[in-house]
Structures are given as C-alpha cells and as structure tokens.
Amino acid sequence: MQRRLQAYFDDNALMLVRQSAYRLYHSTETAVTKVFDELLQAADEGDVSALCLLDLTAAFDTVDHDLMLLKLKL
C-alpha cells in the first residue's frame, strides 16, 4: 500500500520539496541537517530562532486505510 500511495504522490507532484520521510535518498538525517543549517544561518544573521517539534505518528494509527484509498481514487 505504501508503494501505491507513494506513486500517487509522485505522479501528482504532491510531495513537498522539503519532505524527507518516504522519499528516495531522503532521511531523518537529511531533515535534521537542513534544520541545523537553517538555524546556523539565522544565528549568523543575528536572528533569533525557535524550534517546536511534534510527534504525530500515533495520529496515523487511526486512519481508515480503505477510506483513504477510496478518496485517493476520486
């Protein structure tokens, strides 16, 4: 199912450029490196930064997969 969903997102250009999860050659390491780089750039420019991290993985445990696939077909 993940492959079908990934193909749908890829075929319809729905993945954000900065999306790291579920993308070939992207990982959490890629995402952390990008965030760290942006924080360093902001500090170099004298800007103040704040970072808020949320773990929403449990939210997807409640997704009705059959309903989601039906909606993706529409």
Distance bins in CASP14 RR format, pairs under 12 A and 6 or more apart:
PFRMAT RR
TARGET T0000
AUTHOR 0000-0000-0000
RMODE 2
METHOD distances of the structure
MODEL  1
1 7 0 0 0 0 0 1 0 0 0 0 0
1 8 0 0 0 0 0 1 0 0 0 0 0
1 63 0 0 0 0 0 1 0 0 0 0 0
1 65 1 0 0 1 0 0 0 0 0 0 0
1 66 0 0 0 0 0 1 0 0 0 0 0
1 68 0 0 0 0 1 0 0 0 0 0 0
1 69 1 0 0 1 0 0 0 0 0 0 0
1 72 0 0 0 0 0 1 0 0 0 0 0
2 8 0 0 0 0 0 1 0 0 0 0 0
2 9 0 0 0 0 0 1 0 0 0 0 0
2 21 0 0 0 0 0 1 0 0 0 0 0
2 22 1 0 0 1 0 0 0 0 0 0 0
2 23 0 0 0 0 0 1 0 0 0 0 0
2 60 0 0 0 0 0 1 0 0 0 0 0
2 65 0 0 0 0 0 1 0 0 0 0 0
2 68 0 0 0 0 0 1 0 0 0 0 0
2 69 0 0 0 0 0 1 0 0 0 0 0
3 9 0 0 0 0 0 1 0 0 0 0 0
3 10 0 0 0 0 0 1 0 0 0 0 0
3 22 0 0 0 0 0 1 0 0 0 0 0
3 24 0 0 0 0 0 1 0 0 0 0 0
4 10 0 0 0 0 0 1 0 0 0 0 0
4 11 0 0 0 0 0 1 0 0 0 0 0
4 65 0 0 0 0 0 1 0 0 0 0 0
4 68 0 0 0 0 0 1 0 0 0 0 0
4 69 1 0 0 1 0 0 0 0 0 0 0
4 72 0 0 0 0 1 0 0 0 0 0 0
4 73 0 0 0 0 0 1 0 0 0 0 0
5 11 0 0 0 0 0 1 0 0 0 0 0
5 12 0 0 0 0 0 1 0 0 0 0 0
5 14 0 0 0 0 1 0 0 0 0 0 0
5 15 0 0 0 0 0 1 0 0 0 0 0
5 22 0 0 0 0 1 0 0 0 0 0 0
5 60 0 0 0 0 0 1 0 0 0 0 0
5 63 0 0 0 0 0 1 0 0 0 0 0
5 65 0 0 0 0 1 0 0 0 0 0 0
5 68 0 0 0 0 1 0 0 0 0 0 0
5 69 0 0 0 0 1 0 0 0 0 0 0
5 71 0 0 0 0 0 1 0 0 0 0 0
5 72 1 0 0 1 0 0 0 0 0 0 0
5 73 0 0 0 0 0 1 0 0 0 0 0
6 12 0 0 0 0 0 1 0 0 0 0 0
6 14 0 0 0 0 0 1 0 0 0 0 0
6 15 0 0 0 0 1 0 0 0 0 0 0
6 19 0 0 0 0 0 1 0 0 0 0 0
6 21 0 0 0 0 0 1 0 0 0 0 0
6 22 1 0 0 1 0 0 0 0 0 0 0
6 23 0 0 0 0 1 0 0 0 0 0 0
6 24 0 0 0 0 1 0 0 0 0 0 0
6 72 0 0 0 0 0 1 0 0 0 0 0
7 14 0 0 0 0 0 1 0 0 0 0 0
7 15 0 0 0 0 0 1 0 0 0 0 0
7 22 0 0 0 0 0 1 0 0 0 0 0
7 72 0 0 0 0 0 1 0 0 0 0 0
8 14 1 0 0 1 0 0 0 0 0 0 0
8 15 0 0 0 0 0 1 0 0 0 0 0
8 22 0 0 0 0 0 1 0 0 0 0 0
8 68 0 0 0 0 0 1 0 0 0 0 0
8 69 0 0 0 0 1 0 0 0 0 0 0
8 71 0 0 0 0 0 1 0 0 0 0 0
8 72 1 0 1 0 0 0 0 0 0 0 0
8 73 0 0 0 0 1 0 0 0 0 0 0
8 74 0 0 0 0 0 1 0 0 0 0 0
9 15 1 0 1 0 0 0 0 0 0 0 0
9 16 0 0 0 0 1 0 0 0 0 0 0
9 19 0 0 0 0 1 0 0 0 0 0 0
9 21 0 0 0 0 0 1 0 0 0 0 0
9 22 0 0 0 0 1 0 0 0 0 0 0
9 23 0 0 0 0 1 0 0 0 0 0 0
9 72 0 0 0 0 1 0 0 0 0 0 0
10 19 0 0 0 0 0 1 0 0 0 0 0
10 22 0 0 0 0 0 1 0 0 0 0 0
10 23 0 0 0 0 1 0 0 0 0 0 0
10 24 0 0 0 0 1 0 0 0 0 0 0
11 72 0 0 0 0 0 1 0 0 0 0 0
12 72 0 0 0 0 1 0 0 0 0 0 0
13 19 0 0 0 0 0 1 0 0 0 0 0
14 22 0 0 0 0 0 1 0 0 0 0 0
14 23 0 0 0 0 0 1 0 0 0 0 0
14 72 0 0 0 0 0 1 0 0 0 0 0
15 21 0 0 0 0 1 0 0 0 0 0 0
15 22 1 0 0 1 0 0 0 0 0 0 0
15 23 1 0 0 1 0 0 0 0 0 0 0
15 24 0 0 0 0 0 1 0 0 0 0 0
15 26 0 0 0 0 1 0 0 0 0 0 0
16 22 0 0 0 0 0 1 0 0 0 0 0
16 23 0 0 0 0 1 0 0 0 0 0 0
16 26 0 0 0 0 0 1 0 0 0 0 0
16 31 0 0 0 0 0 1 0 0 0 0 0
17 23 0 0 0 0 1 0 0 0 0 0 0
17 26 0 0 0 0 0 1 0 0 0 0 0
17 30 0 0 0 0 0 1 0 0 0 0 0
17 34 0 0 0 0 0 1 0 0 0 0 0
18 26 0 0 0 0 1 0 0 0 0 0 0
18 30 0 0 0 0 1 0 0 0 0 0 0
18 31 1 0 0 1 0 0 0 0 0 0 0
18 33 0 0 0 0 0 1 0 0 0 0 0
18 34 1 0 0 1 0 0 0 0 0 0 0
18 35 0 0 0 0 1 0 0 0 0 0 0
18 38 0 0 0 0 0 1 0 0 0 0 0
19 25 0 0 0 0 0 1 0 0 0 0 0
19 26 1 0 0 1 0 0 0 0 0 0 0
19 27 0 0 0 0 0 1 0 0 0 0 0
19 28 0 0 0 0 0 1 0 0 0 0 0
19 30 0 0 0 0 1 0 0 0 0 0 0
19 31 0 0 0 0 1 0 0 0 0 0 0
19 34 0 0 0 0 0 1 0 0 0 0 0
20 26 1 0 1 0 0 0 0 0 0 0 0
20 27 1 0 0 1 0 0 0 0 0 0 0
20 28 1 0 0 1 0 0 0 0 0 0 0
20 29 0 0 0 0 1 0 0 0 0 0 0
20 30 1 0 1 0 0 0 0 0 0 0 0
20 31 1 1 0 0 0 0 0 0 0 0 0
20 32 0 0 0 0 1 0 0 0 0 0 0
20 33 0 0 0 0 1 0 0 0 0 0 0
20 34 1 0 0 1 0 0 0 0 0 0 0
20 35 0 0 0 0 1 0 0 0 0 0 0
21 27 0 0 0 0 1 0 0 0 0 0 0
21 28 1 0 0 1 0 0 0 0 0 0 0
21 29 0 0 0 0 0 1 0 0 0 0 0
21 30 0 0 0 0 1 0 0 0 0 0 0
21 31 1 0 0 1 0 0 0 0 0 0 0
21 56 0 0 0 0 0 1 0 0 0 0 0
21 57 0 0 0 0 0 1 0 0 0 0 0
21 60 0 0 0 0 0 1 0 0 0 0 0
22 28 0 0 0 0 0 1 0 0 0 0 0
22 31 0 0 0 0 0 1 0 0 0 0 0
22 60 0 0 0 0 0 1 0 0 0 0 0
23 30 0 0 0 0 1 0 0 0 0 0 0
23 31 0 0 0 0 0 1 0 0 0 0 0
24 30 0 0 0 0 0 1 0 0 0 0 0
26 32 0 0 0 0 0 1 0 0 0 0 0
26 33 0 0 0 0 0 1 0 0 0 0 0
26 34 0 0 0 0 1 0 0 0 0 0 0
27 33 0 0 0 0 1 0 0 0 0 0 0
27 34 0 0 0 0 0 1 0 0 0 0 0
28 34 0 0 0 0 0 1 0 0 0 0 0
28 35 0 0 0 0 0 1 0 0 0 0 0
28 53 0 0 0 0 0 1 0 0 0 0 0
29 35 0 0 0 0 0 1 0 0 0 0 0
29 36 0 0 0 0 0 1 0 0 0 0 0
30 36 0 0 0 0 0 1 0 0 0 0 0
30 37 0 0 0 0 0 1 0 0 0 0 0
31 37 0 0 0 0 0 1 0 0 0 0 0
31 38 0 0 0 0 0 1 0 0 0 0 0
31 53 0 0 0 0 0 1 0 0 0 0 0
32 38 0 0 0 0 0 1 0 0 0 0 0
32 39 0 0 0 0 0 1 0 0 0 0 0
32 51 0 0 0 0 0 1 0 0 0 0 0
32 53 0 0 0 0 0 1 0 0 0 0 0
33 39 0 0 0 0 0 1 0 0 0 0 0
33 40 0 0 0 0 0 1 0 0 0 0 0
34 40 0 0 0 0 0 1 0 0 0 0 0
34 41 0 0 0 0 0 1 0 0 0 0 0
35 41 0 0 0 0 0 1 0 0 0 0 0
35 42 0 0 0 0 0 1 0 0 0 0 0
35 49 0 0 0 0 1 0 0 0 0 0 0
35 51 1 0 0 1 0 0 0 0 0 0 0
35 52 0 0 0 0 0 1 0 0 0 0 0
35 53 0 0 0 0 1 0 0 0 0 0 0
36 42 0 0 0 0 0 1 0 0 0 0 0
36 43 0 0 0 0 0 1 0 0 0 0 0
36 49 0 0 0 0 0 1 0 0 0 0 0
36 51 0 0 0 0 0 1 0 0 0 0 0
37 43 0 0 0 0 0 1 0 0 0 0 0
37 44 0 0 0 0 0 1 0 0 0 0 0
37 49 0 0 0 0 0 1 0 0 0 0 0
38 44 0 0 0 0 0 1 0 0 0 0 0
38 45 0 0 0 0 0 1 0 0 0 0 0
38 47 0 0 0 0 0 1 0 0 0 0 0
38 49 1 0 0 1 0 0 0 0 0 0 0
38 51 0 0 0 0 1 0 0 0 0 0 0
39 45 0 0 0 0 0 1 0 0 0 0 0
39 46 0 0 0 0 0 1 0 0 0 0 0
39 47 0 0 0 0 1 0 0 0 0 0 0
39 48 0 0 0 0 0 1 0 0 0 0 0
39 49 1 0 1 0 0 0 0 0 0 0 0
39 50 0 0 0 0 1 0 0 0 0 0 0
39 51 1 0 0 1 0 0 0 0 0 0 0
40 46 0 0 0 0 0 1 0 0 0 0 0
40 47 0 0 0 0 0 1 0 0 0 0 0
40 49 0 0 0 0 1 0 0 0 0 0 0
41 47 0 0 0 0 1 0 0 0 0 0 0
41 49 0 0 0 0 1 0 0 0 0 0 0
42 48 1 0 0 1 0 0 0 0 0 0 0
42 49 1 0 1 0 0 0 0 0 0 0 0
42 50 0 0 0 0 0 1 0 0 0 0 0
42 51 0 0 0 0 0 1 0 0 0 0 0
43 49 1 0 0 1 0 0 0 0 0 0 0
56 62 0 0 0 0 0 1 0 0 0 0 0
56 63 0 0 0 0 0 1 0 0 0 0 0
57 63 0 0 0 0 0 1 0 0 0 0 0
60 68 0 0 0 0 1 0 0 0 0 0 0
62 68 0 0 0 0 0 1 0 0 0 0 0
63 69 0 0 0 0 0 1 0 0 0 0 0
63 71 0 0 0 0 0 1 0 0 0 0 0
63 72 0 0 0 0 0 1 0 0 0 0 0
64 70 0 0 0 0 1 0 0 0 0 0 0
64 71 0 0 0 0 1 0 0 0 0 0 0
65 71 0 0 0 0 0 1 0 0 0 0 0
65 72 0 0 0 0 0 1 0 0 0 0 0
66 72 0 0 0 0 0 1 0 0 0 0 0
66 73 0 0 0 0 0 1 0 0 0 0 0
67 73 0 0 0 0 0 1 0 0 0 0 0
67 74 0 0 0 0 0 1 0 0 0 0 0
68 74 0 0 0 0 0 1 0 0 0 0 0
END
